Amino acid sequence: MAQRILVVDDTPQNVKLFTDLLIAQGYEVDSAVNGEQALAKIAAAAPDLVLLDVMMPGMSGYEVCRRIRDNPGTALLPVVMATSLDPNEERVKGIEAGADDFLSKPVNRPELFARVRSLLRIKALQDERLSRLKSFFSPQLAEVLATAGGEALLKTHRREITVQFFDLRGFTAFTDSAEPEEVMELLRGFHGALGKLVLQHQGTIERFAGDSVMVFYNDPLPVERPAEHAVQAALAMLQAFETIVAYWKKRAGLEIGLGIGIAQGYATLGAIGFEGRWDYAAIGKVTNVAARLCAEAKSGQVLADGKTAAALEGTFAFDALGPLSLKGFAQPVPAFSLRREN
C-alpha cells in the first residue's frame, strides 16, 4: 500500500508541483489549501507525512504544526515545512513549532525526495514499535508510550494496583476430547472477547498463558477506581462467555466455564526481558493472591480479596466466604464472592 502524503499550500501551482513529483515517486498524495482544511483532513485520516507551507492566509504553517504536535494521536506525525523566507530564521521558528525537517523554495527535487524517504523510514520504525506496544496496552496508551519520553512510564516502580486472573474451567477435559484445531479456536474466541473488554475498561494485559490470562488496572497510567473497572470487566466477560459456552456445548457437547480472581495491593511494575523481547510485568504478593483466588473460583464465580471488597462497598455486593487456605500462603486469606444479579 502506497504511503500517503498531505501537501498543504495555498498556491495551486505549488500544490500541483509537489503532487506531480510525489506521485511520480509512487506516493499517494492529498492536498489542503489552508491550515483549517489540513487539520480536518488529518483528523479524518492521518497521512504518513505532511508537507506544510509556512506562509498561508489565516492559520500559519507554524500554528498547524503546533496543533499537530499538541494532539497525542498525531504527535509523531512527520512534518516537513517549506518556505521561501530566510531559511535560518524560519528554521528556528519551525523547530519551536515541532517541525521534523525543512525545505527551501524553490524546492530542490533530489533534496525533497531524500527528506521524504528519510522521515517515512523513521515513521515506519515508529509504527512497528507502536504495534508492539499495542500487543499488551490499549491503543490510546500505546500512543502515549510511543511519544518522546513515554518510555519513562515503563521504568521499574511501585504502585497500588488491582490484579485480575481469568481461567477456563474444564479446559483439560476439553483438550482431551477436542482436536488441536478446536482447542486453538476456543482460545482465540476466549482471548478475543476478553481482550476487547479489558481494553474497554482500561486494563493492561500482562500475559496470556493458554487458558489463563492476567490483567491489572491502574498502571502504567493511573485509573480512577481500578477495582470497579476490574469487576465491571469481569461481569461483562462472564456474560460474553455464555455465547462461547453455548457454542461448544452445541457443537461438540463439551462443558467449559470461567473462574475469576481479583485482588488489590502494591506491586513492583516495569519492563522485563531482554533485548528484542520485552514484556511489561507486575510482581508482588497481590498477583499471587489474585491467581490463587482465581484457582478457587467455581465456574461463573468472581472471588475477591478483602481490599477489593472494601474498595467497592456500596457499589457491588459481596458474600464473605471466610478465610481460605490458599496454596503458597502460610496464613488463610479472607475471600469474598461477588454477588451477581440474576
C-alpha positions in Angstrom: 0.0 0.0 0.0 1.4 3.4 -1.0 2.4 5.8 1.7 0.2 8.9 1.8 1.5 12.5 1.9 -0.6 15.6 2.6 0.5 18.7 0.8 -0.6 21.9 2.4 -0.2 25.1 0.4 -2.4 28.0 -0.6 -0.7 28.4 -4.0 -2.3 26.0 -6.6 1.0 25.9 -8.7 2.9 24.7 -5.7 0.3 22.0 -4.9 0.4 20.7 -8.4 4.2 20.7 -8.5 4.6 18.8 -5.2 1.7 16.4 -6.2 3.2 15.5 -9.6 6.7 15.0 -8.2 5.5 12.8 -5.3 3.0 10.7 -7.3 5.9 10.0 -9.8 7.8 8.6 -6.9 5.0 6.2 -6.0 3.4 8.1 -3.2 -0.4 8.7 -2.7 -1.0 12.5 -2.4 -3.8 14.5 -0.9 -3.9 18.3 -0.6 -5.2 21.1 1.5 -5.3 24.9 0.7 -5.2 26.2 4.3 -4.5 25.2 7.9 -8.1 24.5 8.9 -8.6 22.2 6.0 -5.3 20.4 6.7 -6.2 19.8 10.3 -9.7 18.5 9.3 -8.2 16.0 6.8 -5.6 14.9 9.4 -8.3 14.3 11.9 -10.4 12.3 9.4 -7.5 10.1 8.2 -3.9 10.9 9.3 -1.4 10.7 6.5 2.1 9.3 6.7 3.7 12.7 6.3 2.7 16.4 6.0 4.5 18.7 3.6 3.5 22.1 5.0 3.9 25.6 3.6 4.9 28.2 6.2 3.1 31.3 4.9 -0.6 30.8 4.4 -3.6 33.2 5.0 -5.3 32.7 8.3 -3.6 29.9 10.2 0.2 29.8 9.5 2.1 26.6 9.0 3.7 27.1 12.4 0.3 27.0 14.1 -0.7 24.0 12.1 2.4 22.2 13.2 1.9 23.1 16.8 -1.6 21.7 16.8 -0.4 18.5 15.2 2.1 18.1 18.0 -0.4 19.0 20.7 -2.7 16.1 19.7 -1.4 12.8 21.2 -2.8 10.9 18.2 -0.6 12.9 15.7 2.3 13.9 18.0 4.7 11.7 16.0 3.3 12.6 12.5 6.3 13.7 10.4 6.1 17.3 9.3 8.3 18.9 6.6 8.0 22.7 6.4 8.6 24.5 3.1 9.4 28.3 3.0 10.8 30.9 0.6 11.7 33.2 3.5 15.1 33.4 5.3 15.9 29.7 5.9 17.9 30.3 9.1 15.3 32.4 10.8 12.4 30.2 9.7 14.2 27.0 10.8 14.3 28.3 14.4 10.6 29.1 14.3 9.9 25.7 12.7 11.9 23.8 15.4 10.0 25.6 18.1 6.7 24.6 16.4 7.8 21.0 16.3 8.8 20.5 12.6 10.9 17.5 11.7 12.6 18.9 8.6 12.7 21.9 6.3 12.9 22.7 2.6 13.7 26.0 0.9 11.7 27.2 -2.1 12.2 26.8 -4.9 12.5 23.1 -4.0 15.5 21.0 -5.0 13.9 17.8 -6.2 16.6 15.3 -5.0 16.5 17.0 -1.6 12.7 16.8 -1.4 12.8 13.0 -2.2 15.7 12.3 0.2 14.0 14.1 3.1 10.6 12.5 2.5 12.2 9.0 2.3 14.2 9.5 5.5 11.2 10.7 7.5 8.9 7.9 6.2 11.6 5.3 7.1 11.6 6.7 10.7 7.8 6.7 10.8 7.8 3.0 9.7 10.0 2.1 12.6 7.8 4.1 15.0 4.7 2.4 13.6 6.4 -1.0 14.2 7.2 -0.1 17.8 3.7 1.2 18.3 2.3 -2.1 17.0 4.4 -4.0 19.6 3.2 -1.7 22.4 -0.4 -2.3 21.3 0.1 -6.0 21.9 -0.4 -5.5 25.6 -1.5 -1.9 26.1 -4.6 -0.2 24.9 -4.2 1.7 21.6 -4.6 5.0 23.4 -1.9 4.2 26.0 0.4 2.7 23.4 0.3 6.0 21.5 1.3 7.9 24.7 4.1 5.4 25.4 5.4 5.8 21.8 5.8 9.6 22.2 9.1 11.2 23.3 9.6 10.5 27.0 6.8 7.9 27.1 9.2 5.1 27.9 9.7 6.6 31.4 6.3 5.1 32.3 7.8 1.6 31.8 10.7 2.1 34.2 10.6 -0.1 37.4 8.3 1.5 40.0 6.0 0.6 42.8 2.2 1.3 42.8 -1.1 0.0 44.2 -2.9 -1.9 41.5 -5.9 -4.2 41.1 -4.9 -7.6 39.6 -7.3 -9.9 37.9 -7.0 -13.5 36.7 -9.3 -15.3 34.3 -9.0 -19.0 34.0 -11.0 -21.6 32.0 -12.8 -24.4 33.8 -12.9 -27.9 32.1 -10.1 -26.9 29.8 -8.1 -30.1 30.4 -11.1 -32.3 29.6 -11.7 -30.2 26.6 -8.2 -30.7 25.2 -8.6 -34.5 25.8 -11.7 -34.7 23.7 -11.2 -31.9 21.1 -8.9 -31.7 18.1 -5.9 -29.3 18.4 -7.5 -27.0 15.9 -10.6 -26.9 18.0 -8.5 -26.0 21.1 -7.0 -23.1 19.2 -10.4 -22.0 18.1 -11.6 -22.0 21.7 -8.6 -20.0 22.9 -9.0 -17.4 20.0 -12.6 -16.9 20.9 -11.8 -16.6 24.6 -8.8 -14.3 24.2 -10.6 -12.2 21.5 -13.6 -11.5 23.7 -11.6 -10.9 26.8 -9.0 -8.6 25.2 -11.7 -6.3 23.8 -13.5 -6.0 27.2 -10.3 -5.5 29.2 -9.1 -2.6 26.9 -12.6 -1.0 27.1 -12.1 -0.9 30.9 -8.6 0.5 30.7 -6.8 -2.7 31.8 -3.3 -3.8 30.9 -3.0 -7.4 29.8 0.2 -8.8 31.4 0.2 -12.2 29.8 -1.8 -14.9 28.0 -0.9 -18.4 29.4 -3.2 -20.5 27.3 -6.3 -21.0 29.3 -5.3 -18.3 31.9 -5.0 -14.6 31.5 -3.6 -12.0 33.9 -4.7 -8.3 33.8 -4.0 -5.3 36.0 -5.5 -1.9 36.4 -4.1 1.5 37.5 -0.8 1.1 35.7 1.2 2.3 33.6 -1.3 5.2 33.7 -3.5 5.8 36.8 -7.1 4.8 36.6 -9.8 6.1 39.0 -11.4 3.2 41.0 -9.4 0.4 39.4 -11.2 -2.3 41.4 -14.5 -1.1 39.9 -13.1 -1.4 36.4 -11.9 -4.9 37.2 -15.3 -6.0 38.4 -17.1 -4.5 35.5 -14.8 -6.2 33.1 -15.3 -9.5 34.9 -19.1 -9.2 34.7 -19.0 -8.3 31.1 -16.7 -11.2 30.3 -18.9 -13.7 32.1 -21.9 -12.5 30.0 -19.9 -12.7 26.8 -18.6 -16.1 27.7 -22.1 -17.5 27.8 -22.1 -17.4 24.0 -18.8 -19.4 23.9 -20.1 -22.0 26.3 -23.3 -22.4 24.3 -21.4 -22.8 21.0 -19.1 -25.6 22.2 -21.9 -27.3 24.1 -23.9 -27.4 20.8 -21.0 -28.2 18.5 -19.2 -30.9 20.5 -21.1 -31.5 23.7 -18.2 -30.1 25.7 -18.6 -28.3 29.0 -16.4 -25.3 29.8 -16.6 -22.5 32.3 -14.7 -19.4 33.5 -13.5 -18.5 37.0 -12.1 -15.1 38.0 -10.0 -13.9 40.9 -9.4 -10.2 41.9 -7.0 -8.7 44.4 -5.8 -5.2 45.3 -2.4 -4.2 46.7 1.1 -2.9 46.0 3.3 -4.4 43.3 6.6 -3.6 41.6 6.0 -3.0 37.9 8.2 -2.4 34.9 9.6 -3.8 31.7 11.3 -7.2 32.0 13.0 -9.4 29.5 16.0 -9.0 27.2 16.9 -7.0 24.1 14.5 -7.9 21.3 11.9 -9.5 23.6 10.4 -7.3 26.4 7.2 -7.7 28.4 5.6 -5.5 31.0 5.0 -7.2 34.3 3.6 -6.8 37.8 5.4 -8.6 40.6 4.3 -8.9 44.2 2.0 -10.7 46.7 -1.1 -9.1 45.1 -0.6 -11.1 41.9 -0.3 -14.4 43.8 -3.4 -13.7 45.8 -5.4 -12.9 42.6 -4.1 -16.1 41.0 -4.9 -18.3 44.0 -8.4 -16.8 44.3 -9.0 -17.5 40.7 -7.9 -21.1 41.2 -10.5 -21.4 44.0 -13.3 -19.8 42.0 -16.0 -22.0 40.6 -17.3 -21.7 37.1 -19.1 -18.3 36.8 -17.8 -17.1 40.1 -15.7 -14.0 40.9 -13.7 -14.2 44.1 -12.1 -11.1 45.6 -9.8 -10.3 48.5 -10.7 -8.0 51.4 -9.2 -4.9 49.9 -11.1 -5.2 46.7 -14.4 -5.9 48.6 -13.8 -2.9 50.9 -13.0 -0.6 48.0 -16.3 -1.5 46.3 -18.5 -1.4 49.4 -21.8 0.3 48.4 -21.1 -0.3 44.7 -21.1 -4.1 44.5 -22.3 -6.7 46.9 -20.0 -9.5 48.2 -20.6 -12.5 50.3 -17.9 -13.3 52.8 -16.6 -16.8 52.4 -14.3 -16.7 55.4 -10.5 -17.2 55.3 -9.4 -19.6 52.6 -6.2 -21.7 52.8 -4.5 -20.8 49.6 -1.6 -22.6 48.1 1.7 -20.8 48.9 0.3 -18.7 51.8 1.2 -19.6 55.4 -2.0 -17.9 56.7 -5.6 -18.2 55.4 -6.7 -15.3 53.2 -10.1 -13.6 53.7 -12.1 -14.1 50.5 -15.4 -12.7 49.2 -17.7 -13.9 46.4 -19.2 -11.2 44.1 -23.0 -11.4 44.3 -24.2 -11.4 40.7 -27.7 -10.1 39.9 -29.9 -12.6 38.1 
